[in-house]
Amino acid sequence: MLLHKVWIWTLLFLSVSLNKGIAENPSTEKIIQETYEQFTSSRSTPTHKTIAIDSKTILHVSSPVRIELSSQLSSDLIAITQLKKEPTEVLNVSIQIDKKNPIHVFIRRIPDKKILLRSIDLGLIEDIQDLHQLSNLHSLQDPLCLLKASLFTSGLIDEQTPLATQLERLGGGFSITTYSSLPKGTGLGVSGILSAAILKGLYTMVNENRSKDDLIKDAIIVEKLIGVGGGWQDPAGGIYGGVKLLAANPIEKKIQVLPIQLSKDTQENLQKRMIVWYSGKGKENATRGFSQEVHHFLNPDKKVIYDQAKQNLEKMKQALMTEDIDAFGLAIKEYYELGLSLDFSTGSSSNKGLPRTIEEDTIGYNSTGVGASGGFCIFISKEGQESSLHEKISLLNGKIYNWNISNEGMKIEYIYEDKIK
């Protein structure tokens, strides 16, 4: 069992340690900034409206998270998408935990002319009564910075006008309460999805209709403001439900969605055979890895690996469309190995394989996040070995999550105070 644990931690942190090996390159940082501006420049500007809900109505936005199946080696990062000059495809699946959406946002009007920010899972609350309280957006030391950045991105709050004047224009104060049932640093796109959920709630509060493309770009801007960065597949993976192929067009700057319809039997079989396991240690900050991913993409010696990743995505897509879970699992394993070969100049020594007792039950595996830096792993069991693999992984430190495919995606509902018992 000690051997099992050694391999699991190697799977999780090998890529993370490699991400630290390349210093940030000023020219790479310039490319990242320029391409980010290109991608988000097409978003429409939010308009200034007034709060359209009464004090007895609560807006509730909930969302699944997403598991990346293939991003063609982080090609959903804005810089790589724009540099490709052709549609970039990503495969992911939206999931619930224990048959519930793990991301929640509650917004309501309040009588005081202030903004009340609250995070239930972090146990934090802050009264915003002056603009200076919103000034430190770039500090990840502020746990509520994502909520604050969402206020500016939505266009409801600007940085010049006194807050009291702005709230008067809006028609009063409001509160934003967030909750995530997942730990920090999962690699499941939580920050991008939470940003999109907050923005969706704010826009609904003032009766502003935003396209899904604009909502995705807005969420990217929020992450950029707080210094996290992120890929476009994160908010898209929450907004759009199910198993799907997402394609971003760098010219039109729009996201196309191809749902992959799985039969009920195949969904149940996939949910049984794919184990979602949390190590107990999430990524601290994936931004460090973004420059390295762009650095890899710009390296001509790596082109063959990206070509193989594109072919691998096609294999994975075909396996899902034909509902062949064995072929899907093998493609997942191949994708993991491609990720390691991207980081290793030799590639051949990057993966020694699983310990025999786990390998005999497993057909595919990967870890989550940019450069496999997240705290979650997925394992695809061989047919008939589901219980055996589950038992072996349950003996490791960490937690197995009960998950299911969410076909609905992000949703919003109105909760009326007089209906709450």
C-alpha positions as CSV (number, residue, x, y, z in Angstrom):
1,M,0.0,0.0,0.0
2,L,3.0,2.3,0.6
3,L,3.9,1.8,-3.1
4,H,0.4,2.8,-4.1
5,K,0.7,6.1,-2.1
6,V,4.1,6.9,-3.6
7,W,2.8,6.5,-7.1
8,I,-0.4,8.6,-6.5
9,W,1.6,11.5,-5.1
10,T,4.0,11.2,-8.1
11,L,1.0,11.4,-10.4
12,L,-0.3,14.5,-8.7
13,F,2.9,16.5,-8.1
14,L,5.4,15.5,-10.8
15,S,4.0,18.1,-13.2
16,V,3.6,20.7,-10.5
17,S,7.3,20.5,-9.6
18,L,8.2,20.8,-13.3
19,N,6.1,23.9,-13.6
20,K,8.5,25.6,-11.2
21,G,11.5,24.9,-13.5
22,I,11.0,27.7,-16.0
23,A,11.2,31.3,-15.0
24,E,8.5,33.7,-16.3
25,N,9.6,35.1,-19.7
26,P,8.8,38.8,-20.3
27,S,8.1,38.1,-24.0
28,T,5.8,35.2,-23.0
29,E,4.0,37.5,-20.5
30,K,3.5,40.1,-23.2
31,I,2.0,37.5,-25.5
32,I,-0.4,36.4,-22.8
33,Q,-1.5,40.0,-22.2
34,E,-2.0,40.8,-25.9
35,T,-3.9,37.7,-26.7
36,Y,-6.1,38.1,-23.6
37,E,-7.0,41.6,-24.8
38,Q,-7.8,40.2,-28.3
39,F,-10.1,37.5,-27.1
40,T,-12.0,39.7,-24.7
41,S,-12.3,42.8,-26.9
42,S,-15.4,41.5,-28.7
43,R,-17.5,41.4,-25.5
44,S,-20.4,43.8,-25.4
45,T,-20.2,46.5,-22.6
46,P,-22.6,45.9,-19.8
47,T,-25.2,48.6,-19.5
48,H,-26.2,50.5,-16.3
49,K,-29.6,49.5,-15.0
50,T,-31.4,49.4,-11.7
51,I,-32.1,46.6,-9.3
52,A,-35.2,44.8,-10.5
53,I,-36.0,42.5,-7.6
54,D,-37.6,43.3,-4.3
55,S,-36.2,42.6,-0.8
56,K,-38.3,39.4,-0.4
57,T,-36.8,37.7,-3.5
58,I,-33.5,35.8,-3.5
59,L,-31.7,35.0,-6.8
60,H,-30.1,31.6,-6.6
61,V,-27.5,30.6,-9.2
62,S,-26.2,27.0,-9.0
63,S,-23.7,25.3,-11.2
64,P,-21.9,22.0,-11.7
65,V,-18.1,22.0,-12.0
66,R,-16.2,20.4,-14.9
67,I,-13.8,17.6,-15.3
68,E,-11.4,18.2,-18.2
69,L,-11.0,15.1,-20.4
70,S,-8.8,16.8,-22.9
71,S,-7.8,20.4,-23.5
72,Q,-5.1,19.5,-26.0
73,L,-2.5,20.2,-23.3
74,S,-4.0,23.5,-22.0
75,S,-4.9,24.9,-25.4
76,D,-7.9,26.5,-23.8
77,L,-5.6,29.1,-22.2
78,I,-6.4,32.3,-24.1
79,A,-2.9,32.8,-25.4
80,I,-2.7,29.4,-27.0
81,T,-6.2,29.6,-28.4
82,Q,-5.4,32.9,-30.1
83,L,-2.0,31.8,-31.3
84,K,-3.4,28.7,-33.0
85,K,-5.3,30.8,-35.5
86,E,-7.8,27.9,-35.8
87,P,-10.7,26.6,-33.7
88,T,-9.4,25.0,-30.5
89,E,-11.3,22.0,-29.2
90,V,-11.7,20.8,-25.7
91,L,-13.6,17.8,-24.2
92,N,-15.0,18.1,-20.7
93,V,-17.9,16.8,-18.6
94,S,-20.0,18.8,-16.2
95,I,-20.5,17.0,-12.9
96,Q,-22.5,17.2,-9.6
97,I,-21.3,16.0,-6.3
98,D,-23.8,13.8,-4.3
99,K,-26.4,14.7,-7.0
100,K,-26.2,18.4,-6.1
101,N,-24.5,21.3,-7.8
102,P,-21.4,22.2,-5.8
103,I,-21.3,25.9,-6.7
104,H,-24.0,28.3,-5.3
105,V,-24.5,32.1,-5.4
106,F,-27.4,34.0,-3.6
107,I,-28.1,37.6,-4.4
108,R,-30.8,39.8,-2.8
109,R,-31.7,43.5,-2.3
110,I,-31.0,44.8,1.2
111,P,-32.4,48.0,2.8
112,D,-29.0,49.6,3.6
113,K,-27.0,51.4,0.9
114,K,-24.0,49.1,1.0
115,I,-22.8,45.9,-0.5
116,L,-22.7,42.8,1.7
117,L,-20.2,40.1,0.6
118,R,-20.3,36.7,2.3
119,S,-18.6,33.4,1.7
120,I,-20.3,30.5,3.6
121,D,-17.5,27.9,3.0
122,L,-14.8,30.4,4.0
123,G,-16.7,31.7,6.9
124,L,-16.2,35.3,5.9
125,I,-18.4,38.4,5.6
126,E,-17.5,42.0,4.7
127,D,-19.6,45.2,4.5
128,I,-18.6,47.3,1.6
129,Q,-19.5,51.0,2.2
130,D,-16.6,52.7,0.5
131,L,-14.8,52.2,-2.8
132,H,-11.4,51.9,-1.1
133,Q,-12.5,48.5,0.2
134,L,-12.6,47.2,-3.4
135,S,-9.2,48.6,-4.4
136,N,-7.0,45.6,-3.7
137,L,-8.3,43.3,-6.4
138,H,-4.9,41.9,-7.4
139,S,-4.2,40.4,-4.0
140,L,-5.0,36.8,-3.6
141,Q,-4.5,37.4,0.1
142,D,-8.0,38.8,0.1
143,P,-10.3,35.7,0.0
144,L,-13.2,37.8,-1.3
145,C,-11.3,39.3,-4.2
146,L,-13.2,37.3,-6.7
147,L,-16.5,38.7,-5.5
148,K,-15.1,42.2,-5.6
149,A,-13.7,41.9,-9.1
150,S,-17.1,40.6,-10.3
151,L,-18.7,43.9,-9.2
152,F,-16.4,45.9,-11.6
153,T,-16.6,43.5,-14.4
154,S,-20.4,43.5,-14.3
155,G,-20.4,47.2,-14.9
156,L,-22.6,47.8,-11.9
157,I,-19.8,49.5,-10.0
158,D,-17.1,51.8,-11.3
159,E,-13.9,52.9,-9.8
160,Q,-14.5,56.6,-9.8
161,T,-18.0,57.5,-8.6
162,P,-18.6,57.4,-4.8
163,L,-20.2,54.1,-3.8
164,A,-23.2,55.8,-2.2
165,T,-24.0,57.6,-5.4
166,Q,-23.7,54.4,-7.4
167,L,-26.0,52.5,-5.1
168,E,-28.5,55.3,-5.2
169,R,-28.5,55.0,-9.0
170,L,-29.0,51.3,-8.7
171,G,-31.9,51.7,-6.3
172,G,-30.3,50.4,-3.1
173,G,-27.8,48.0,-1.7
174,F,-27.5,44.3,-2.3
175,S,-25.8,41.2,-0.9
176,I,-23.8,38.4,-2.6
177,T,-23.4,35.1,-0.8
178,T,-21.3,32.3,-2.2
179,Y,-20.9,28.7,-1.3
180,S,-18.7,25.9,-2.7
181,S,-18.9,22.3,-1.4
182,L,-15.5,21.6,-2.9
183,P,-12.0,22.3,-1.4
184,K,-9.8,25.0,-2.8
185,G,-7.4,24.2,-5.7
186,T,-9.3,21.3,-7.2
187,G,-8.4,21.8,-10.8
188,L,-12.1,21.5,-11.6
189,G,-12.5,25.1,-12.8
190,V,-14.2,26.3,-9.6
191,S,-13.0,30.0,-9.7
192,G,-14.0,30.5,-13.4
193,I,-17.4,28.8,-12.8
194,L,-18.0,30.7,-9.6
195,S,-17.1,34.0,-11.4
196,A,-19.6,33.2,-14.1
197,A,-22.3,32.3,-11.6
198,I,-21.8,35.6,-9.6
199,L,-22.0,37.6,-12.9
200,K,-25.1,35.7,-14.0
201,G,-26.8,36.6,-10.7
202,L,-25.8,40.2,-10.9
203,Y,-27.0,40.6,-14.5
204,T,-30.3,38.9,-13.6
205,M,-30.7,41.3,-10.6
206,V,-30.8,44.2,-13.0
207,N,-32.6,42.5,-15.9
208,E,-29.7,42.5,-18.2
209,N,-29.5,39.8,-20.8
210,R,-26.0,38.6,-21.5
211,S,-25.1,36.0,-24.1
212,K,-23.3,32.9,-22.9
213,D,-20.2,34.0,-24.9
214,D,-20.1,37.3,-23.1
215,L,-20.6,35.6,-19.8
216,I,-17.6,33.4,-20.5
217,K,-15.5,36.4,-21.5
218,D,-16.6,38.3,-18.4
219,A,-15.6,35.4,-16.1
220,I,-12.2,35.4,-17.8
221,I,-11.8,39.1,-17.1
222,V,-12.7,38.5,-13.4
223,E,-9.9,35.9,-13.1
224,K,-7.5,38.2,-14.9
225,L,-8.3,41.1,-12.6
226,I,-7.4,39.0,-9.5
227,G,-4.3,37.6,-11.0
228,V,-5.4,34.0,-11.4
229,G,-5.9,33.7,-15.1
230,G,-7.6,30.6,-16.5
231,G,-8.9,28.9,-19.6
232,W,-12.2,29.6,-21.3
233,Q,-13.3,26.0,-20.8
234,D,-13.8,26.6,-17.1
235,P,-16.8,28.9,-17.2
236,A,-18.0,27.2,-20.3
237,G,-17.8,23.8,-18.6
238,G,-20.2,25.1,-15.9
239,I,-22.6,27.1,-18.1
240,Y,-23.0,24.2,-20.6
241,G,-24.0,20.8,-19.1
242,G,-23.2,17.2,-20.0
243,V,-20.4,15.6,-21.9
244,K,-19.5,18.0,-24.7
245,L,-16.9,19.1,-27.2
246,L,-16.3,22.9,-26.9
247,A,-14.6,24.8,-29.7
248,A,-13.3,28.4,-29.4
249,N,-12.9,30.3,-32.7
250,P,-10.0,32.8,-32.3
251,I,-11.3,34.9,-35.2
252,E,-15.0,35.1,-34.3
253,K,-14.1,34.7,-30.5
254,K,-17.2,32.5,-30.0
255,I,-17.6,29.2,-28.2
256,Q,-19.3,26.4,-30.2
257,V,-20.8,23.5,-28.3
258,L,-21.3,19.9,-29.6
259,P,-23.1,17.9,-27.0
260,I,-22.1,14.2,-26.9
261,Q,-25.3,12.3,-26.1
262,L,-24.7,9.2,-24.0
263,S,-27.4,6.7,-23.4
264,K,-28.7,6.3,-19.8
265,D,-26.9,2.9,-19.5
266,T,-23.6,4.4,-20.7
267,Q,-23.8,7.3,-18.3
268,E,-24.4,5.0,-15.4
269,N,-21.6,2.7,-16.5
270,L,-19.2,5.7,-16.9
271,Q,-20.2,7.0,-13.5
272,K,-19.5,3.5,-12.0
273,R,-16.2,3.0,-13.7
274,M,-14.7,6.5,-13.3
275,I,-13.5,7.2,-9.8
276,V,-13.0,10.9,-8.8
277,W,-10.6,11.1,-6.0
278,Y,-9.2,14.1,-4.0
279,S,-5.7,13.9,-2.6
280,G,-6.3,16.4,0.2
281,K,-3.8,18.8,-1.2
282,G,-5.0,21.3,-3.9
283,K,-2.9,23.6,-6.1
284,E,-1.8,26.8,-4.5
285,N,-1.9,29.0,-7.7
286,A,-1.9,27.7,-11.2
287,T,-0.9,31.0,-12.7
288,R,2.7,30.0,-12.3
289,G,2.1,27.2,-14.8
290,F,0.3,29.4,-17.5
291,S,3.5,31.0,-18.7
292,Q,5.2,27.6,-19.0
293,E,2.3,26.2,-21.0
294,V,2.6,29.1,-23.5
295,H,6.3,28.6,-23.5
296,H,5.9,25.0,-24.4
297,F,3.4,25.9,-27.2
298,L,5.9,28.4,-28.7
299,N,8.7,25.8,-28.7
300,P,8.9,24.2,-32.2
301,D,10.4,21.1,-30.7
302,K,7.1,20.5,-28.9
303,K,4.9,20.7,-32.0
304,V,4.8,17.0,-32.6
305,I,3.4,16.5,-29.0
306,Y,0.6,19.0,-29.7
307,D,-0.2,17.3,-33.0
308,Q,-0.5,14.0,-31.0
309,A,-2.7,15.6,-28.5
310,K,-5.1,16.8,-31.2
311,Q,-5.2,13.2,-32.6
312,N,-5.8,11.9,-29.0
313,L,-8.7,14.3,-28.6
314,E,-10.3,12.8,-31.7
315,K,-9.8,9.3,-30.4
316,M,-11.4,10.3,-27.1
317,K,-14.3,12.0,-28.8
318,Q,-15.0,9.0,-31.1
319,A,-14.8,6.6,-28.1
320,L,-17.5,8.7,-26.3
321,M,-19.7,9.1,-29.4
322,T,-19.6,5.3,-29.9
323,E,-20.0,4.8,-26.1
324,D,-16.8,2.7,-25.9
325,I,-15.6,3.2,-22.3
326,D,-12.6,0.9,-22.7
327,A,-11.3,3.0,-25.7
328,F,-12.1,6.2,-23.7
329,G,-10.1,5.0,-20.8
330,L,-7.1,4.1,-23.0
331,A,-7.3,7.6,-24.6
332,I,-7.3,9.2,-21.1
333,K,-4.1,7.3,-20.2
334,E,-2.5,8.3,-23.5
335,Y,-3.4,11.9,-22.8
336,Y,-1.8,11.8,-19.3
337,E,1.4,10.4,-20.9
338,L,1.4,13.1,-23.5
339,G,1.2,15.7,-20.7
340,L,4.3,14.2,-19.1
341,S,6.2,14.0,-22.4
342,L,5.5,17.7,-22.9
343,D,7.4,18.4,-19.7
344,F,10.2,15.9,-20.1
345,S,12.8,16.4,-22.9
346,T,13.3,12.6,-23.1
347,G,9.7,11.6,-22.5
348,S,10.5,7.9,-22.2
349,S,11.2,8.0,-18.5
350,S,8.2,10.2,-17.6
351,N,5.8,7.4,-16.7
352,K,6.9,4.1,-15.1
353,G,3.3,2.9,-14.9
354,L,1.0,2.1,-12.0
355,P,1.9,-0.4,-9.2
356,R,0.8,-3.8,-10.4
357,T,-2.1,-4.2,-7.9
358,I,-3.7,-1.0,-9.1
359,E,-2.7,-1.4,-12.8
360,E,-4.6,-4.7,-13.0
361,D,-7.8,-2.8,-12.2
362,T,-7.2,0.4,-14.1
363,I,-7.4,1.2,-17.8
364,G,-6.9,5.0,-17.7
365,Y,-6.0,7.8,-15.3
366,N,-5.2,11.5,-15.1
367,S,-5.0,14.4,-12.7
368,T,-6.8,17.7,-13.0
369,G,-5.8,21.3,-13.6
370,V,-3.3,23.2,-15.7
371,G,-0.2,21.0,-16.1
372,A,-2.0,18.4,-14.0
373,S,-1.6,20.7,-11.0
374,G,-5.0,20.2,-9.3
375,G,-5.7,18.1,-6.3
376,F,-8.1,15.6,-8.0
377,C,-7.4,12.5,-10.0
378,I,-9.7,10.4,-12.2
379,F,-9.3,6.6,-12.6
380,I,-11.1,4.5,-15.2
381,S,-11.5,1.0,-14.1
382,K,-11.4,-2.1,-16.3
383,E,-14.8,-3.6,-16.8
384,G,-15.8,-5.7,-13.9
385,Q,-13.1,-4.3,-11.6
386,E,-15.0,-1.3,-10.4
387,S,-15.4,-2.5,-6.8
388,S,-11.8,-3.7,-6.5
389,L,-10.3,-0.5,-7.7
390,H,-12.7,1.5,-5.5
391,E,-11.6,-0.5,-2.5
392,K,-7.9,0.0,-3.2
393,I,-8.2,3.7,-3.7
394,S,-10.3,4.2,-0.7
395,L,-7.4,2.9,1.4
396,L,-5.3,5.9,0.4
397,N,-5.2,9.2,2.2
398,G,-7.8,11.5,0.6
399,K,-11.4,11.2,-0.4
400,I,-13.5,9.5,-3.2
401,Y,-16.3,11.8,-4.3
402,N,-19.7,10.5,-5.3
403,W,-20.3,12.2,-8.7
404,N,-22.8,12.2,-11.5
405,I,-23.0,13.8,-14.9
406,S,-25.0,17.1,-14.9
407,N,-26.8,17.5,-18.2
408,E,-28.5,20.8,-17.2
409,G,-25.5,23.0,-16.6
410,M,-25.7,26.4,-14.7
411,K,-29.2,27.4,-13.7
412,I,-30.9,30.2,-11.9
413,E,-34.1,30.3,-9.8
414,Y,-36.0,32.7,-7.7
415,I,-36.6,32.0,-4.0
416,Y,-39.5,34.0,-2.5
417,E,-39.2,34.7,1.2
418,D,-42.8,34.2,1.9
419,K,-42.6,30.7,0.4
420,I,-39.8,29.6,2.7
421,K,-41.0,27.6,5.7
